[in-house]
Amino acid sequence: MEILIVIVILGIIAGIGIQQYRNVSDRAKITVAQADHQLIVSSVNLNLCKKLKLPKSKNDLDEFIEGGWSNIKDTPIAGTHSFAKNEGPVTIKTRLGEIRGDEENLKTTIAPKL
């Protein structure tokens, strides 16, 4: 009987530990996606400073991102990073996975007056 109680208690503790690990892991992946988003935004600004114009495509940012755009990984949790250039502004979007159901997507528009 005592062994059964010990096994039940250990099972409860293990269940709590696994859930906490998943939460930490998910938050880490979201943080990586946010950092990648900021890297893309920074590379657009660097391109703007160096060339005095906004990039036309995501490939124009390769010199400012280590390993180029293709080195930025899309994952089911981190979502996808997209680059869109309209007539003037550049919009960078990062879709975050619905881990907790309340995650916001990241969107940055850069439209300087040159």
ROTORLUM-631112 format. One record per atom (N, C-alpha, C, CB): residue in one letter; x, y, z. Coordinates in pm, whole numbers, padded with zeros to 5 digits, always signed. Glycine has a CB too. Layout:
BEGIN
AXYZ;...
END
This chain:
BEGIN
M+00082-00119+00000;M+00000+00000+00000;M+00087+00126+00000;M-00094+00000+00121;E+00192+00125+00080;E+00279+00242+00086;E+00350+00266-00047;E+00382+00225+00198;I+00388+00157-00111;I+00454+00169-00241;I+00359+00229-00343;I+00506+00031-00290;L+00233+00193-00340;L+00133+00247-00431;L+00118+00397-00410;L-00002+00176-00411;I+00115+00442-00287;I+00103+00585-00256;I+00226+00660-00309;I+00087+00607-00103;V+00344+00603-00288;V+00467+00666-00338;V+00464+00677-00489;V+00590+00587-00292;I+00419+00572-00557;I+00413+00573-00704;I+00314+00679-00752;I+00371+00434-00757;V+00200+00692-00687;V+00101+00794-00725;V+00159+00933-00706;V-00029+00778-00641;I+00226+00958-00595;I+00286+01089-00569;I+00393+01120-00673;I+00347+01094-00426;L+00478+01023-00705;L+00580+01044-00807;L+00519+01071-00944;L+00671+00923-00814;G+00409+01006-00975;G+00339+01030-01102;G+00284+01171-01109;G+00225+00931-01119;I+00229+01219-00999;I+00177+01357-00996;I+00290+01457-01015;I+00104+01384-00862;I+00400+01436-00945;I+00515+01526-00957;I+00570+01524-01100;I+00626+01487-00857;A+00580+01407-01160;A+00630+01395-01297;A+00536+01467-01395;A+00645+01246-01337;G+00406+01453-01375;G+00308+01520-01462;G+00322+01671-01456;G+00167+01480-01423;I+00341+01725-01337;I+00360+01869-01322;I+00490+01913-01389;I+00360+01908-01172;G+00596+01836-01369;G+00726+01869-01428;G+00723+01870-01579;G+00830+01772-01381;I+00656+01774-01639;I+00647+01768-01786;I+00571+01888-01840;I+00579+01636-01831;Q+00463+01926-01775;Q+00385+02043-01819;Q+00469+02170-01809;Q+00257+02058-01734;Q+00543+02186-01700;Q+00628+02304-01685;Q+00736+02307-01792;Q+00691+02307-01545;Y+00793+02193-01825;Y+00895+02186-01928;Y+00838+02231-02063;Y+00952+02042-01939;R+00717+02185-02095;R+00654+02226-02221;R+00632+02376-02224;R+00520+02153-02240;N+00587+02434-02114;N+00564+02579-02110;N+00694+02655-02134;N+00504+02620-01976;V+00800+02614-02068;V+00930+02680-02084;V+00979+02664-02227;V+01033+02623-01984;S+00966+02547-02282;S+01009+02521-02419;S+00932+02607-02519;S+00991+02373-02453;D+00801+02616-02502;D+00719+02698-02592;D+00757+02845-02581;D+00570+02679-02560;R+00775+02893-02460;R+00814+03034-02442;R+00950+03062-02505;R+00817+03070-02291;A+01041+02967-02497;A+01173+02985-02559;A+01160+02994-02711;A+01267+02867-02520;K+01076+02913-02769;K+01058+02917-02914;K+00994+03048-02958;K+00972+02799-02960;I+00900+03100-02879;I+00839+03229-02909;I+00944+03339-02900;I+00722+03258-02813;T+01030+03333-02801;T+01136+03432-02785;T+01231+03430-02904;T+01213+03407-02655;V+01263+03312-02954;V+01348+03301-03073;V+01279+03366-03193;V+01382+03152-03104;A+01150+03342-03209;A+01076+03402-03320;A+01075+03554-03308;A+00932+03348-03326;Q+01057+03606-03186;Q+01059+03750-03165;Q+01197+03808-03197;Q+01020+03784-03020;A+01302+03737-03159;A+01438+03783-03189;A+01464+03782-03339;A+01542+03694-03117;D+01417+03678-03408;D+01432+03673-03554;D+01357+03789-03620;D+01381+03538-03609;H+01238+03818-03569;H+01159+03930-03623;H+01238+04060-03609;H+01023+03942-03550;Q+01295+04082-03491;Q+01373+04204-03469;Q+01497+04207-03557;Q+01412+04215-03321;L+01558+04091-03580;L+01674+04083-03670;L+01636+04127-03811;L+01730+03940-03673;I+01520+04084-03858;I+01474+04122-03992;I+01449+04272-03998;I+01347+04043-04031;V+01382+04325-03897;V+01355+04469-03893;V+01486+04548-03892;V+01269+04505-03769;S+01581+04503-03812;S+01711+04570-03806;S+01783+04564-03941;S+01799+04508-03697;S+01773+04450-04009;S+01840+04438-04139;S+01776+04529-04243;S+01836+04292-04186;V+01644+04551-04235;V+01578+04647-04325;V+01632+04787-04298;V+01422+04643-04306;N+01645+04821-04170;N+01697+04954-04135;N+01843+04970-04177;N+01683+04977-03983;L+01924+04864-04163;L+02063+04871-04208;L+02070+04890-04360;L+02139+04743-04168;N+01985+04817-04432;N+01979+04833-04577;N+01942+04977-04612;N+01877+04735-04639;L+01848+05031-04540;L+01804+05169-04563;L+01918+05267-04539;L+01685+05203-04472;C+01993+05248-04431;C+02105+05337-04400;C+02217+05324-04503;C+02159+05307-04259;K+02245+05202-04545;K+02358+05180-04637;K+02327+05221-04780;K+02398+05034-04635;K+02207+05191-04825;K+02174+05213-04967;K+02078+05330-04989;K+02113+05088-05026;L+02030+05389-04880;L+01936+05502-04885;L+01808+05468-04960;L+02001+05620-04951;K+01769+05342-04954;K+01640+05299-05009;K+01598+05171-04939;K+01649+05277-05165;L+01471+05144-04943;L+01418+05023-04882;L+01447+04903-04972;L+01266+05036-04857;P+01467+04786-04913;P+01491+04667-04995;P+01366+04632-05075;P+01533+04547-04908;K+01387+04574-05192;K+01274+04535-05277;K+01223+04396-05244;K+01314+04542-05424;S+01313+04310-05195;S+01273+04174-05161;S+01353+04127-05041;S+01293+04078-05281;K+01312+04015-04986;K+01382+03961-04869;K+01525+03920-04904;K+01306+03842-04812;N+01551+03890-05030;N+01687+03852-05071;N+01784+03969-05060;N+01686+03799-05214;D+01733+04092-05066;D+01818+04210-05050;D+01875+04220-04909;D+01741+04336-05084;L+01819+04146-04815;L+01862+04153-04675;L+01970+04052-04641;L+01744+04132-04584;D+02006+03965-04735;D+02099+03856-04706;D+02234+03904-04652;D+02122+03775-04830;E+02283+04019-04700;E+02414+04065-04653;E+02410+04113-04508;E+02464+04178-04742;F+02291+04138-04455;F+02278+04186-04317;F+02237+04077-04219;F+02177+04299-04312;I+02206+03959-04269;I+02164+03846-04185;I+02265+03734-04202;I+02019+03798-04221;E+02324+03691-04093;E+02423+03583-04101;E+02358+03458-04159;E+02484+03553-03961;G+02413+03410-04267;G+02357+03293-04334;G+02244+03328-04429;G+02307+03195-04231;G+02207+03456-04437;G+02102+03500-04528;G+01961+03471-04476;G+02119+03435-04661;W+01863+03516-04552;W+01722+03498-04513;W+01690+03351-04491;W+01629+03557-04620;S+01747+03265-04573;S+01714+03122-04563;S+01763+03061-04431;S+01776+03046-04682;N+01851+03130-04361;N+01900+03080-04232;N+01798+03104-04120;N+02033+03147-04197;I+01699+03189-04145;I+01594+03214-04045;I+01491+03103-04060;I+01527+03357-04064;K+01476+03025-03957;K+01394+02905-03965;K+01248+02934-03931;K+01448+02798-03871;D+01160+02874-04010;D+01017+02874-03978;D+00987+02741-03909;D+00929+02894-04107;T+00913+02747-03802;T+00875+02625-03730;T+00726+02630-03701;T+00957+02610-03599;P+00665+02517-03670;P+00521+02519-03639;P+00488+02612-03522;P+00473+02379-03608;I+00577+02623-03425;I+00548+02708-03310;I+00588+02852-03338;I+00619+02657-03184;A+00706+02871-03395;A+00753+03007-03421;A+00676+03071-03536;A+00902+03006-03452;G+00614+02991-03619;G+00536+03045-03728;G+00622+03076-03848;G+00464+03169-03684;T+00578+03173-03927;T+00651+03208-04047;T+00681+03357-04048;T+00571+03168-04172;H+00794+03390-04107;H+00834+03529-04122;H+00808+03567-04268;H+00985+03551-04081;S+00746+03681-04289;S+00720+03722-04427;S+00765+03866-04449;S+00571+03707-04461;F+00797+03895-04573;F+00846+04025-04615;F+00753+04072-04725;F+00996+04020-04662;A+00701+04194-04715;A+00614+04246-04820;A+00651+04391-04846;A+00463+04234-04779;K+00670+04423-04974;K+00700+04562-05012;K+00587+04613-05097;K+00836+04573-05087;N+00521+04715-05047;N+00420+04782-05127;N+00491+04896-05200;N+00300+04835-05037;E+00418+04990-05252;E+00479+05101-05326;E+00592+05165-05246;E+00374+05206-05362;G+00567+05197-05120;G+00670+05261-05040;G+00716+05176-04924;G+00620+05391-04989;P+00627+05150-04831;P+00670+05084-04707;P+00702+04936-04721;P+00564+05100-04604;V+00782+04890-04627;V+00813+04748-04616;V+00744+04697-04490;V+00969+04722-04610;T+00676+04584-04499;T+00609+04526-04384;T+00669+04388-04355;T+00455+04515-04408;I+00710+04370-04230;I+00762+04243-04185;I+00658+04183-04090;I+00902+04259-04114;K+00616+04060-04117;K+00519+03993-04031;K+00577+03861-03981;K+00385+03969-04106;T+00550+03832-03856;T+00587+03703-03799;T+00463+03645-03734;T+00705+03716-03697;R+00424+03527-03779;R+00306+03461-03722;R+00354+03367-03613;R+00225+03384-03832;L+00305+03390-03493;L+00339+03303-03382;L+00233+03194-03370;L+00350+03383-03249;G+00275+03076-03335;G+00182+02965-03321;G+00086+02988-03205;G+00257+02834-03300;E-00026+02923-03211;E-00127+02937-03107;E-00097+02840-02994;E-00269+02913-03164;I+00004+02872-02917;I+00044+02783-02809;I-00051+02794-02692;I+00186+02814-02764;R-00072+02916-02650;R-00164+02938-02538;R-00296+02998-02585;R-00099+03030-02434;G-00307+03020-02714;G-00431+03073-02769;G-00440+03224-02765;G-00545+03016-02696;D-00342+03292-02705;D-00352+03437-02694;D-00227+03507-02747;D-00376+03476-02550;E-00147+03436-02823;E-00025+03497-02875;E-00058+03597-02985;E+00071+03388-02930;E+00011+03709-02982;E-00008+03810-03084;E+00091+03787-03197;E+00007+03952-03026;N+00048+03818-03316;N+00140+03815-03427;N+00220+03945-03425;N+00065+03797-03562;L+00341+03940-03478;L+00426+04057-03482;L+00418+04119-03621;L+00573+04021-03445;K+00405+04251-03626;K+00399+04320-03753;K+00471+04453-03738;K+00251+04340-03799;T+00566+04477-03827;T+00639+04603-03825;T+00639+04659-03966;T+00785+04584-03773;T+00599+04785-03979;T+00601+04852-04108;T+00704+04964-04102;T+00460+04908-04146;I+00791+04968-04203;I+00894+05069-04210;I+00866+05153-04333;I+01038+05006-04215;A+00838+05281-04311;A+00805+05372-04421;A+00870+05508-04397;A+00651+05386-04435;P+01001+05516-04416;P+01067+05644-04395;P+01038+05742-04507;P+01217+05624-04381;K+01054+05868-04476;K+01037+05972-04578;K+01176+06008-04628;K+00961+06098-04522;L+01206+05961-04747;L+01340+05988-04804;L+01336+06108-04894;L+01392+05866-04882;
END
